[in-house]
Amino acid sequence: MIETISNLYEKYEEWCNDNGFHTENKRNFIDDVKSKNIYKASGTVNGKTVRNIIRGYDFAIEDFIEVDESEPLPFD
């Protein structure tokens, strides 16, 4: 997945606000992303060349799965 830093930061802020966590400022957030080696100075997103992108990152899906309590769980 390729995403702009701005879009990723907005999603990060939204997640933190929804879950009661403090957000880092954007500069600290970008520094952390750079330390994980997924930051690129520029790249193509949706057919356009843009600055400050994230490569090799995907968002976790937060859907819950219904559990049939009569069936054993895989980790039991």
mmCIF file of the N, C-alpha and C atoms, coordinates in Angstrom:
data_MODEL
# 
_entry.id   MODEL 
# 
loop_
_atom_site.group_PDB 
_atom_site.id 
_atom_site.type_symbol 
_atom_site.label_atom_id 
_atom_site.label_alt_id 
_atom_site.label_comp_id 
_atom_site.label_asym_id 
_atom_site.label_entity_id 
_atom_site.label_seq_id 
_atom_site.pdbx_PDB_ins_code 
_atom_site.Cartn_x 
_atom_site.Cartn_y 
_atom_site.Cartn_z 
_atom_site.occupancy 
_atom_site.B_iso_or_equiv 
_atom_site.pdbx_formal_charge 
_atom_site.auth_seq_id 
_atom_site.auth_comp_id 
_atom_site.auth_asym_id 
_atom_site.auth_atom_id 
_atom_site.pdbx_PDB_model_num 
ATOM 1   N N  . MET A 1 1  ? 0.843   -1.178  0.000   1.00 0.00 ? 1  MET A N  1 
ATOM 2   C CA . MET A 1 1  ? 0.000   0.000   0.000   1.00 0.00 ? 1  MET A CA 1 
ATOM 3   C C  . MET A 1 1  ? 0.888   1.242   0.000   1.00 0.00 ? 1  MET A C  1 
ATOM 4   N N  . ILE A 1 2  ? 0.473   2.240   -0.738  1.00 0.00 ? 2  ILE A N  1 
ATOM 5   C CA . ILE A 1 2  ? 1.163   3.532   -0.762  1.00 0.00 ? 2  ILE A CA 1 
ATOM 6   C C  . ILE A 1 2  ? 0.156   4.597   -0.333  1.00 0.00 ? 2  ILE A C  1 
ATOM 7   N N  . GLU A 1 3  ? 0.551   5.426   0.614   1.00 0.00 ? 3  GLU A N  1 
ATOM 8   C CA . GLU A 1 3  ? -0.346  6.434   1.185   1.00 0.00 ? 3  GLU A CA 1 
ATOM 9   C C  . GLU A 1 3  ? 0.453   7.689   1.459   1.00 0.00 ? 3  GLU A C  1 
ATOM 10  N N  . THR A 1 4  ? -0.187  8.850   1.399   1.00 0.00 ? 4  THR A N  1 
ATOM 11  C CA . THR A 1 4  ? 0.513   10.082  1.754   1.00 0.00 ? 4  THR A CA 1 
ATOM 12  C C  . THR A 1 4  ? 0.606   10.181  3.277   1.00 0.00 ? 4  THR A C  1 
ATOM 13  N N  . ILE A 1 5  ? 1.647   10.855  3.728   1.00 0.00 ? 5  ILE A N  1 
ATOM 14  C CA . ILE A 1 5  ? 1.818   11.081  5.169   1.00 0.00 ? 5  ILE A CA 1 
ATOM 15  C C  . ILE A 1 5  ? 0.605   11.812  5.730   1.00 0.00 ? 5  ILE A C  1 
ATOM 16  N N  . SER A 1 6  ? 0.087   12.786  4.997   1.00 0.00 ? 6  SER A N  1 
ATOM 17  C CA . SER A 1 6  ? -1.064  13.563  5.487   1.00 0.00 ? 6  SER A CA 1 
ATOM 18  C C  . SER A 1 6  ? -2.276  12.673  5.727   1.00 0.00 ? 6  SER A C  1 
ATOM 19  N N  . ASN A 1 7  ? -2.579  11.789  4.770   1.00 0.00 ? 7  ASN A N  1 
ATOM 20  C CA . ASN A 1 7  ? -3.723  10.889  4.938   1.00 0.00 ? 7  ASN A CA 1 
ATOM 21  C C  . ASN A 1 7  ? -3.498  9.932   6.098   1.00 0.00 ? 7  ASN A C  1 
ATOM 22  N N  . LEU A 1 8  ? -2.285  9.402   6.200   1.00 0.00 ? 8  LEU A N  1 
ATOM 23  C CA . LEU A 1 8  ? -1.975  8.476   7.279   1.00 0.00 ? 8  LEU A CA 1 
ATOM 24  C C  . LEU A 1 8  ? -2.084  9.167   8.634   1.00 0.00 ? 8  LEU A C  1 
ATOM 25  N N  . TYR A 1 9  ? -1.590  10.391  8.732   1.00 0.00 ? 9  TYR A N  1 
ATOM 26  C CA . TYR A 1 9  ? -1.652  11.121  10.003  1.00 0.00 ? 9  TYR A CA 1 
ATOM 27  C C  . TYR A 1 9  ? -3.097  11.402  10.397  1.00 0.00 ? 9  TYR A C  1 
ATOM 28  N N  . GLU A 1 10 ? -3.945  11.749  9.421   1.00 0.00 ? 10 GLU A N  1 
ATOM 29  C CA . GLU A 1 10 ? -5.370  11.981  9.700   1.00 0.00 ? 10 GLU A CA 1 
ATOM 30  C C  . GLU A 1 10 ? -6.021  10.712  10.256  1.00 0.00 ? 10 GLU A C  1 
ATOM 31  N N  . LYS A 1 11 ? -5.710  9.569   9.665   1.00 0.00 ? 11 LYS A N  1 
ATOM 32  C CA . LYS A 1 11 ? -6.269  8.298   10.145  1.00 0.00 ? 11 LYS A CA 1 
ATOM 33  C C  . LYS A 1 11 ? -5.744  7.981   11.543  1.00 0.00 ? 11 LYS A C  1 
ATOM 34  N N  . TYR A 1 12 ? -4.475  8.265   11.777  1.00 0.00 ? 12 TYR A N  1 
ATOM 35  C CA . TYR A 1 12 ? -3.867  8.073   13.094  1.00 0.00 ? 12 TYR A CA 1 
ATOM 36  C C  . TYR A 1 12 ? -4.560  8.944   14.135  1.00 0.00 ? 12 TYR A C  1 
ATOM 37  N N  . GLU A 1 13 ? -4.778  10.230  13.817  1.00 0.00 ? 13 GLU A N  1 
ATOM 38  C CA . GLU A 1 13 ? -5.457  11.141  14.746  1.00 0.00 ? 13 GLU A CA 1 
ATOM 39  C C  . GLU A 1 13 ? -6.878  10.657  15.050  1.00 0.00 ? 13 GLU A C  1 
ATOM 40  N N  . GLU A 1 14 ? -7.575  10.244  14.013  1.00 0.00 ? 14 GLU A N  1 
ATOM 41  C CA . GLU A 1 14 ? -8.945  9.760   14.183  1.00 0.00 ? 14 GLU A CA 1 
ATOM 42  C C  . GLU A 1 14 ? -8.972  8.530   15.095  1.00 0.00 ? 14 GLU A C  1 
ATOM 43  N N  . TRP A 1 15 ? -8.049  7.588   14.840  1.00 0.00 ? 15 TRP A N  1 
ATOM 44  C CA . TRP A 1 15 ? -8.005  6.384   15.656  1.00 0.00 ? 15 TRP A CA 1 
ATOM 45  C C  . TRP A 1 15 ? -7.711  6.724   17.111  1.00 0.00 ? 15 TRP A C  1 
ATOM 46  N N  . CYS A 1 16 ? -6.726  7.593   17.338  1.00 0.00 ? 16 CYS A N  1 
ATOM 47  C CA . CYS A 1 16 ? -6.371  7.984   18.709  1.00 0.00 ? 16 CYS A CA 1 
ATOM 48  C C  . CYS A 1 16 ? -7.550  8.644   19.413  1.00 0.00 ? 16 CYS A C  1 
ATOM 49  N N  . ASN A 1 17 ? -8.218  9.564   18.731  1.00 0.00 ? 17 ASN A N  1 
ATOM 50  C CA . ASN A 1 17 ? -9.365  10.254  19.324  1.00 0.00 ? 17 ASN A CA 1 
ATOM 51  C C  . ASN A 1 17 ? -10.501 9.288   19.635  1.00 0.00 ? 17 ASN A C  1 
ATOM 52  N N  . ASP A 1 18 ? -10.771 8.366   18.727  1.00 0.00 ? 18 ASP A N  1 
ATOM 53  C CA . ASP A 1 18 ? -11.846 7.386   18.924  1.00 0.00 ? 18 ASP A CA 1 
ATOM 54  C C  . ASP A 1 18 ? -11.550 6.424   20.067  1.00 0.00 ? 18 ASP A C  1 
ATOM 55  N N  . ASN A 1 19 ? -10.269 6.191   20.343  1.00 0.00 ? 19 ASN A N  1 
ATOM 56  C CA . ASN A 1 19 ? -9.884  5.189   21.331  1.00 0.00 ? 19 ASN A CA 1 
ATOM 57  C C  . ASN A 1 19 ? -9.275  5.772   22.610  1.00 0.00 ? 19 ASN A C  1 
ATOM 58  N N  . GLY A 1 20 ? -9.358  7.102   22.762  1.00 0.00 ? 20 GLY A N  1 
ATOM 59  C CA . GLY A 1 20 ? -8.925  7.741   24.001  1.00 0.00 ? 20 GLY A CA 1 
ATOM 60  C C  . GLY A 1 20 ? -7.428  7.857   24.191  1.00 0.00 ? 20 GLY A C  1 
ATOM 61  N N  . PHE A 1 21 ? -6.664  7.898   23.089  1.00 0.00 ? 21 PHE A N  1 
ATOM 62  C CA . PHE A 1 21 ? -5.212  8.024   23.181  1.00 0.00 ? 21 PHE A CA 1 
ATOM 63  C C  . PHE A 1 21 ? -4.762  9.419   22.779  1.00 0.00 ? 21 PHE A C  1 
ATOM 64  N N  . HIS A 1 22 ? -3.641  9.843   23.344  1.00 0.00 ? 22 HIS A N  1 
ATOM 65  C CA . HIS A 1 22 ? -3.009  11.116  22.992  1.00 0.00 ? 22 HIS A CA 1 
ATOM 66  C C  . HIS A 1 22 ? -2.312  10.960  21.639  1.00 0.00 ? 22 HIS A C  1 
ATOM 67  N N  . THR A 1 23 ? -2.390  11.971  20.790  1.00 0.00 ? 23 THR A N  1 
ATOM 68  C CA . THR A 1 23 ? -1.693  11.922  19.502  1.00 0.00 ? 23 THR A CA 1 
ATOM 69  C C  . THR A 1 23 ? -0.347  12.632  19.601  1.00 0.00 ? 23 THR A C  1 
ATOM 70  N N  . GLU A 1 24 ? 0.631   12.080  18.924  1.00 0.00 ? 24 GLU A N  1 
ATOM 71  C CA . GLU A 1 24 ? 1.914   12.758  18.772  1.00 0.00 ? 24 GLU A CA 1 
ATOM 72  C C  . GLU A 1 24 ? 1.723   13.918  17.786  1.00 0.00 ? 24 GLU A C  1 
ATOM 73  N N  . ASN A 1 25 ? 2.576   14.937  17.883  1.00 0.00 ? 25 ASN A N  1 
ATOM 74  C CA . ASN A 1 25 ? 2.492   15.982  16.879  1.00 0.00 ? 25 ASN A CA 1 
ATOM 75  C C  . ASN A 1 25 ? 2.992   15.415  15.544  1.00 0.00 ? 25 ASN A C  1 
ATOM 76  N N  . LYS A 1 26 ? 2.672   16.096  14.463  1.00 0.00 ? 26 LYS A N  1 
ATOM 77  C CA . LYS A 1 26 ? 2.957   15.560  13.132  1.00 0.00 ? 26 LYS A CA 1 
ATOM 78  C C  . LYS A 1 26 ? 4.457   15.350  12.915  1.00 0.00 ? 26 LYS A C  1 
ATOM 79  N N  . ARG A 1 27 ? 5.296   16.230  13.414  1.00 0.00 ? 27 ARG A N  1 
ATOM 80  C CA . ARG A 1 27 ? 6.750   16.091  13.236  1.00 0.00 ? 27 ARG A CA 1 
ATOM 81  C C  . ARG A 1 27 ? 7.243   14.801  13.906  1.00 0.00 ? 27 ARG A C  1 
ATOM 82  N N  . ASN A 1 28 ? 6.822   14.556  15.151  1.00 0.00 ? 28 ASN A N  1 
ATOM 83  C CA . ASN A 1 28 ? 7.220   13.328  15.842  1.00 0.00 ? 28 ASN A CA 1 
ATOM 84  C C  . ASN A 1 28 ? 6.682   12.091  15.129  1.00 0.00 ? 28 ASN A C  1 
ATOM 85  N N  . PHE A 1 29 ? 5.459   12.191  14.625  1.00 0.00 ? 29 PHE A N  1 
ATOM 86  C CA . PHE A 1 29 ? 4.853   11.081  13.887  1.00 0.00 ? 29 PHE A CA 1 
ATOM 87  C C  . PHE A 1 29 ? 5.688   10.750  12.649  1.00 0.00 ? 29 PHE A C  1 
ATOM 88  N N  . ILE A 1 30 ? 6.072   11.775  11.896  1.00 0.00 ? 30 ILE A N  1 
ATOM 89  C CA . ILE A 1 30 ? 6.879   11.571  10.691  1.00 0.00 ? 30 ILE A CA 1 
ATOM 90  C C  . ILE A 1 30 ? 8.247   10.993  11.052  1.00 0.00 ? 30 ILE A C  1 
ATOM 91  N N  . ASP A 1 31 ? 8.861   11.494  12.108  1.00 0.00 ? 31 ASP A N  1 
ATOM 92  C CA . ASP A 1 31 ? 10.153  10.950  12.548  1.00 0.00 ? 31 ASP A CA 1 
ATOM 93  C C  . ASP A 1 31 ? 10.035  9.461   12.885  1.00 0.00 ? 31 ASP A C  1 
ATOM 94  N N  . ASP A 1 32 ? 8.938   9.081   13.531  1.00 0.00 ? 32 ASP A N  1 
ATOM 95  C CA . ASP A 1 32 ? 8.721   7.672   13.872  1.00 0.00 ? 32 ASP A CA 1 
ATOM 96  C C  . ASP A 1 32 ? 8.543   6.826   12.613  1.00 0.00 ? 32 ASP A C  1 
ATOM 97  N N  . VAL A 1 33 ? 7.778   7.346   11.652  1.00 0.00 ? 33 VAL A N  1 
ATOM 98  C CA . VAL A 1 33 ? 7.577   6.638   10.382  1.00 0.00 ? 33 VAL A CA 1 
ATOM 99  C C  . VAL A 1 33 ? 8.917   6.466   9.660   1.00 0.00 ? 33 VAL A C  1 
ATOM 100 N N  . LYS A 1 34 ? 9.732   7.498   9.649   1.00 0.00 ? 34 LYS A N  1 
ATOM 101 C CA . LYS A 1 34 ? 11.046  7.420   9.006   1.00 0.00 ? 34 LYS A CA 1 
ATOM 102 C C  . LYS A 1 34 ? 11.922  6.367   9.666   1.00 0.00 ? 34 LYS A C  1 
ATOM 103 N N  . SER A 1 35 ? 11.833  6.229   10.978  1.00 0.00 ? 35 SER A N  1 
ATOM 104 C CA . SER A 1 35 ? 12.659  5.257   11.691  1.00 0.00 ? 35 SER A CA 1 
ATOM 105 C C  . SER A 1 35 ? 12.271  3.817   11.342  1.00 0.00 ? 35 SER A C  1 
ATOM 106 N N  . LYS A 1 36 ? 11.073  3.623   10.802  1.00 0.00 ? 36 LYS A N  1 
ATOM 107 C CA . LYS A 1 36 ? 10.603  2.291   10.422  1.00 0.00 ? 36 LYS A CA 1 
ATOM 108 C C  . LYS A 1 36 ? 10.914  1.961   8.955   1.00 0.00 ? 36 LYS A C  1 
ATOM 109 N N  . ASN A 1 37 ? 11.605  2.877   8.278   1.00 0.00 ? 37 ASN A N  1 
ATOM 110 C CA . ASN A 1 37 ? 12.010  2.694   6.870   1.00 0.00 ? 37 ASN A CA 1 
ATOM 111 C C  . ASN A 1 37 ? 10.845  2.442   5.915   1.00 0.00 ? 37 ASN A C  1 
ATOM 112 N N  . ILE A 1 38 ? 9.716   3.098   6.161   1.00 0.00 ? 38 ILE A N  1 
ATOM 113 C CA . ILE A 1 38 ? 8.589   3.002   5.221   1.00 0.00 ? 38 ILE A CA 1 
ATOM 114 C C  . ILE A 1 38 ? 8.281   4.358   4.592   1.00 0.00 ? 38 ILE A C  1 
ATOM 115 N N  . TYR A 1 39 ? 9.078   5.370   4.916   1.00 0.00 ? 39 TYR A N  1 
ATOM 116 C CA . TYR A 1 39 ? 8.904   6.730   4.381   1.00 0.00 ? 39 TYR A CA 1 
ATOM 117 C C  . TYR A 1 39 ? 9.682   6.897   3.083   1.00 0.00 ? 39 TYR A C  1 
ATOM 118 N N  . LYS A 1 40 ? 9.075   7.553   2.109   1.00 0.00 ? 40 LYS A N  1 
ATOM 119 C CA . LYS A 1 40 ? 9.753   7.950   0.872   1.00 0.00 ? 40 LYS A CA 1 
ATOM 120 C C  . LYS A 1 40 ? 9.469   9.430   0.629   1.00 0.00 ? 40 LYS A C  1 
ATOM 121 N N  . ALA A 1 41 ? 10.458  10.146  0.124   1.00 0.00 ? 41 ALA A N  1 
ATOM 122 C CA . ALA A 1 41 ? 10.305  11.581  -0.121  1.00 0.00 ? 41 ALA A CA 1 
ATOM 123 C C  . ALA A 1 41 ? 9.259   11.866  -1.193  1.00 0.00 ? 41 ALA A C  1 
ATOM 124 N N  . SER A 1 42 ? 9.122   10.967  -2.181  1.00 0.00 ? 42 SER A N  1 
ATOM 125 C CA . SER A 1 42 ? 8.092   11.149  -3.203  1.00 0.00 ? 42 SER A CA 1 
ATOM 126 C C  . SER A 1 42 ? 7.745   9.803   -3.817  1.00 0.00 ? 42 SER A C  1 
ATOM 127 N N  . GLY A 1 43 ? 6.591   9.776   -4.471  1.00 0.00 ? 43 GLY A N  1 
ATOM 128 C CA . GLY A 1 43 ? 6.139   8.557   -5.123  1.00 0.00 ? 43 GLY A CA 1 
ATOM 129 C C  . GLY A 1 43 ? 4.795   8.796   -5.791  1.00 0.00 ? 43 GLY A C  1 
ATOM 130 N N  . THR A 1 44 ? 4.250   7.758   -6.384  1.00 0.00 ? 44 THR A N  1 
ATOM 131 C CA . THR A 1 44 ? 2.991   7.876   -7.104  1.00 0.00 ? 44 THR A CA 1 
ATOM 132 C C  . THR A 1 44 ? 1.857   7.317   -6.256  1.00 0.00 ? 44 THR A C  1 
ATOM 133 N N  . VAL A 1 45 ? 0.840   8.142   -6.046  1.00 0.00 ? 45 VAL A N  1 
ATOM 134 C CA . VAL A 1 45 ? -0.362  7.750   -5.312  1.00 0.00 ? 45 VAL A CA 1 
ATOM 135 C C  . VAL A 1 45 ? -1.558  8.078   -6.197  1.00 0.00 ? 45 VAL A C  1 
ATOM 136 N N  . ASN A 1 46 ? -2.340  7.070   -6.528  1.00 0.00 ? 46 ASN A N  1 
ATOM 137 C CA . ASN A 1 46 ? -3.512  7.252   -7.390  1.00 0.00 ? 46 ASN A CA 1 
ATOM 138 C C  . ASN A 1 46 ? -3.163  7.954   -8.698  1.00 0.00 ? 46 ASN A C  1 
ATOM 139 N N  . GLY A 1 47 ? -2.040  7.563   -9.295  1.00 0.00 ? 47 GLY A N  1 
ATOM 140 C CA . GLY A 1 47 ? -1.635  8.101   -10.590 1.00 0.00 ? 47 GLY A CA 1 
ATOM 141 C C  . GLY A 1 47 ? -0.963  9.458   -10.559 1.00 0.00 ? 47 GLY A C  1 
ATOM 142 N N  . LYS A 1 48 ? -0.765  10.033  -9.390  1.00 0.00 ? 48 LYS A N  1 
ATOM 143 C CA . LYS A 1 48 ? -0.124  11.346  -9.273  1.00 0.00 ? 48 LYS A CA 1 
ATOM 144 C C  . LYS A 1 48 ? 1.163   11.221  -8.469  1.00 0.00 ? 48 LYS A C  1 
ATOM 145 N N  . THR A 1 49 ? 2.181   11.968  -8.886  1.00 0.00 ? 49 THR A N  1 
ATOM 146 C CA . THR A 1 49 ? 3.420   12.017  -8.118  1.00 0.00 ? 49 THR A CA 1 
ATOM 147 C C  . THR A 1 49 ? 3.221   13.006  -6.979  1.00 0.00 ? 49 THR A C  1 
ATOM 148 N N  . VAL A 1 50 ? 3.447   12.527  -5.757  1.00 0.00 ? 50 VAL A N  1 
ATOM 149 C CA . VAL A 1 50 ? 3.263   13.358  -4.569  1.00 0.00 ? 50 VAL A CA 1 
ATOM 150 C C  . VAL A 1 50 ? 4.491   13.244  -3.673  1.00 0.00 ? 50 VAL A C  1 
ATOM 151 N N  . ARG A 1 51 ? 4.627   14.203  -2.766  1.00 0.00 ? 51 ARG A N  1 
ATOM 152 C CA . ARG A 1 51 ? 5.717   14.193  -1.809  1.00 0.00 ? 51 ARG A CA 1 
ATOM 153 C C  . ARG A 1 51 ? 5.266   13.530  -0.515  1.00 0.00 ? 51 ARG A C  1 
ATOM 154 N N  . ASN A 1 52 ? 6.232   13.017  0.235   1.00 0.00 ? 52 ASN A N  1 
ATOM 155 C CA . ASN A 1 52 ? 5.996   12.477  1.575   1.00 0.00 ? 52 ASN A CA 1 
ATOM 156 C C  . ASN A 1 52 ? 4.985   11.334  1.571   1.00 0.00 ? 52 ASN A C  1 
ATOM 157 N N  . ILE A 1 53 ? 5.454   10.166  1.184   1.00 0.00 ? 53 ILE A N  1 
ATOM 158 C CA . ILE A 1 53 ? 4.573   9.006   1.124   1.00 0.00 ? 53 ILE A CA 1 
ATOM 159 C C  . ILE A 1 53 ? 5.053   7.900   2.065   1.00 0.00 ? 53 ILE A C  1 
ATOM 160 N N  . ILE A 1 54 ? 4.163   6.966   2.294   1.00 0.00 ? 54 ILE A N  1 
ATOM 161 C CA . ILE A 1 54 ? 4.437   5.769   3.081   1.00 0.00 ? 54 ILE A CA 1 
ATOM 162 C C  . ILE A 1 54 ? 4.287   4.582   2.146   1.00 0.00 ? 54 ILE A C  1 
ATOM 163 N N  . ARG A 1 55 ? 5.282   3.695   2.124   1.00 0.00 ? 55 ARG A N  1 
ATOM 164 C CA . ARG A 1 55 ? 5.227   2.475   1.303   1.00 0.00 ? 55 ARG A CA 1 
ATOM 165 C C  . ARG A 1 55 ? 5.299   1.257   2.207   1.00 0.00 ? 55 ARG A C  1 
ATOM 166 N N  . GLY A 1 56 ? 4.618   0.192   1.780   1.00 0.00 ? 56 GLY A N  1 
ATOM 167 C CA . GLY A 1 56 ? 4.712   -1.064  2.512   1.00 0.00 ? 56 GLY A CA 1 
ATOM 168 C C  . GLY A 1 56 ? 3.988   -1.055  3.840   1.00 0.00 ? 56 GLY A C  1 
ATOM 169 N N  . TYR A 1 57 ? 2.900   -0.332  3.918   1.00 0.00 ? 57 TYR A N  1 
ATOM 170 C CA . TYR A 1 57 ? 2.143   -0.205  5.156   1.00 0.00 ? 57 TYR A CA 1 
ATOM 171 C C  . TYR A 1 57 ? 0.688   -0.456  4.833   1.00 0.00 ? 57 TYR A C  1 
ATOM 172 N N  . ASP A 1 58 ? -0.030  -1.128  5.711   1.00 0.00 ? 58 ASP A N  1 
ATOM 173 C CA . ASP A 1 58 ? -1.452  -1.347  5.514   1.00 0.00 ? 58 ASP A CA 1 
ATOM 174 C C  . ASP A 1 58 ? -2.161  -1.151  6.841   1.00 0.00 ? 58 ASP A C  1 
ATOM 175 N N  . PHE A 1 59 ? -3.426  -0.791  6.776   1.00 0.00 ? 59 PHE A N  1 
ATOM 176 C CA . PHE A 1 59 ? -4.205  -0.562  7.978   1.00 0.00 ? 59 PHE A CA 1 
ATOM 177 C C  . PHE A 1 59 ? -4.849  -1.853  8.454   1.00 0.00 ? 59 PHE A C  1 
ATOM 178 N N  . ALA A 1 60 ? -4.878  -2.033  9.760   1.00 0.00 ? 60 ALA A N  1 
ATOM 179 C CA . ALA A 1 60 ? -5.521  -3.214  10.334  1.00 0.00 ? 60 ALA A CA 1 
ATOM 180 C C  . ALA A 1 60 ? -7.027  -3.098  10.169  1.00 0.00 ? 60 ALA A C  1 
ATOM 181 N N  . ILE A 1 61 ? -7.648  -4.221  9.921   1.00 0.00 ? 61 ILE A N  1 
ATOM 182 C CA . ILE A 1 61 ? -9.109  -4.264  9.840   1.00 0.00 ? 61 ILE A CA 1 
ATOM 183 C C  . ILE A 1 61 ? -9.626  -4.502  11.248  1.00 0.00 ? 61 ILE A C  1 
ATOM 184 N N  . GLU A 1 62 ? -10.580 -3.690  11.659  1.00 0.00 ? 62 GLU A N  1 
ATOM 185 C CA . GLU A 1 62 ? -11.051 -3.770  13.030  1.00 0.00 ? 62 GLU A CA 1 
ATOM 186 C C  . GLU A 1 62 ? -12.417 -4.434  13.153  1.00 0.00 ? 62 GLU A C  1 
ATOM 187 N N  . ASP A 1 63 ? -12.803 -5.246  12.195  1.00 0.00 ? 63 ASP A N  1 
ATOM 188 C CA . ASP A 1 63 ? -14.085 -5.928  12.281  1.00 0.00 ? 63 ASP A CA 1 
ATOM 189 C C  . ASP A 1 63 ? -13.989 -7.084  13.259  1.00 0.00 ? 63 ASP A C  1 
ATOM 190 N N  . PHE A 1 64 ? -15.076 -7.345  13.948  1.00 0.00 ? 64 PHE A N  1 
ATOM 191 C CA . PHE A 1 64 ? -15.128 -8.469  14.869  1.00 0.00 ? 64 PHE A CA 1 
ATOM 192 C C  . PHE A 1 64 ? -15.832 -9.631  14.193  1.00 0.00 ? 64 PHE A C  1 
ATOM 193 N N  . ILE A 1 65 ? -15.467 -10.815 14.588  1.00 0.00 ? 65 ILE A N  1 
ATOM 194 C CA . ILE A 1 65 ? -16.053 -12.025 14.032  1.00 0.00 ? 65 ILE A CA 1 
ATOM 195 C C  . ILE A 1 65 ? -16.979 -12.624 15.092  1.00 0.00 ? 65 ILE A C  1 
ATOM 196 N N  . GLU A 1 66 ? -18.183 -12.998 14.670  1.00 0.00 ? 66 GLU A N  1 
ATOM 197 C CA . GLU A 1 66 ? -19.105 -13.665 15.582  1.00 0.00 ? 66 GLU A CA 1 
ATOM 198 C C  . GLU A 1 66 ? -18.527 -15.018 15.973  1.00 0.00 ? 66 GLU A C  1 
ATOM 199 N N  . VAL A 1 67 ? -18.618 -15.366 17.241  1.00 0.00 ? 67 VAL A N  1 
ATOM 200 C CA . VAL A 1 67 ? -18.085 -16.630 17.728  1.00 0.00 ? 67 VAL A CA 1 
ATOM 201 C C  . VAL A 1 67 ? -19.253 -17.507 18.167  1.00 0.00 ? 67 VAL A C  1 
ATOM 202 N N  . ASP A 1 68 ? -19.270 -18.721 17.647  1.00 0.00 ? 68 ASP A N  1 
ATOM 203 C CA . ASP A 1 68 ? -20.249 -19.712 18.068  1.00 0.00 ? 68 ASP A CA 1 
ATOM 204 C C  . ASP A 1 68 ? -19.662 -20.400 19.291  1.00 0.00 ? 68 ASP A C  1 
ATOM 205 N N  . GLU A 1 69 ? -20.229 -20.119 20.463  1.00 0.00 ? 69 GLU A N  1 
ATOM 206 C CA . GLU A 1 69 ? -19.652 -20.616 21.715  1.00 0.00 ? 69 GLU A CA 1 
ATOM 207 C C  . GLU A 1 69 ? -19.708 -22.128 21.847  1.00 0.00 ? 69 GLU A C  1 
ATOM 208 N N  . SER A 1 70 ? -20.487 -22.790 20.991  1.00 0.00 ? 70 SER A N  1 
ATOM 209 C CA . SER A 1 70 ? -20.533 -24.254 21.051  1.00 0.00 ? 70 SER A CA 1 
ATOM 210 C C  . SER A 1 70 ? -19.338 -24.880 20.323  1.00 0.00 ? 70 SER A C  1 
ATOM 211 N N  . GLU A 1 71 ? -18.615 -24.089 19.516  1.00 0.00 ? 71 GLU A N  1 
ATOM 212 C CA . GLU A 1 71 ? -17.449 -24.559 18.781  1.00 0.00 ? 71 GLU A CA 1 
ATOM 213 C C  . GLU A 1 71 ? -16.178 -24.211 19.554  1.00 0.00 ? 71 GLU A C  1 
ATOM 214 N N  . PRO A 1 72 ? -15.188 -25.089 19.547  1.00 0.00 ? 72 PRO A N  1 
ATOM 215 C CA . PRO A 1 72 ? -13.924 -24.763 20.240  1.00 0.00 ? 72 PRO A CA 1 
ATOM 216 C C  . PRO A 1 72 ? -13.182 -23.639 19.516  1.00 0.00 ? 72 PRO A C  1 
ATOM 217 N N  . LEU A 1 73 ? -12.516 -22.809 20.293  1.00 0.00 ? 73 LEU A N  1 
ATOM 218 C CA . LEU A 1 73 ? -11.718 -21.731 19.713  1.00 0.00 ? 73 LEU A CA 1 
ATOM 219 C C  . LEU A 1 73 ? -10.361 -22.270 19.325  1.00 0.00 ? 73 LEU A C  1 
ATOM 220 N N  . PRO A 1 74 ? -9.744  -21.688 18.286  1.00 0.00 ? 74 PRO A N  1 
ATOM 221 C CA . PRO A 1 74 ? -8.458  -22.222 17.818  1.00 0.00 ? 74 PRO A CA 1 
ATOM 222 C C  . PRO A 1 74 ? -7.337  -22.158 18.842  1.00 0.00 ? 74 PRO A C  1 
ATOM 223 N N  . PHE A 1 75 ? -7.442  -21.254 19.820  1.00 0.00 ? 75 PHE A N  1 
ATOM 224 C CA . PHE A 1 75 ? -6.368  -21.110 20.802  1.00 0.00 ? 75 PHE A CA 1 
ATOM 225 C C  . PHE A 1 75 ? -6.685  -21.771 22.140  1.00 0.00 ? 75 PHE A C  1 
ATOM 226 N N  . ASP A 1 76 ? -7.789  -22.526 22.207  1.00 0.00 ? 76 ASP A N  1 
ATOM 227 C CA . ASP A 1 76 ? -8.125  -23.259 23.436  1.00 0.00 ? 76 ASP A CA 1 
ATOM 228 C C  . ASP A 1 76 ? -7.280  -24.489 23.568  1.00 0.00 ? 76 ASP A C  1 
# 
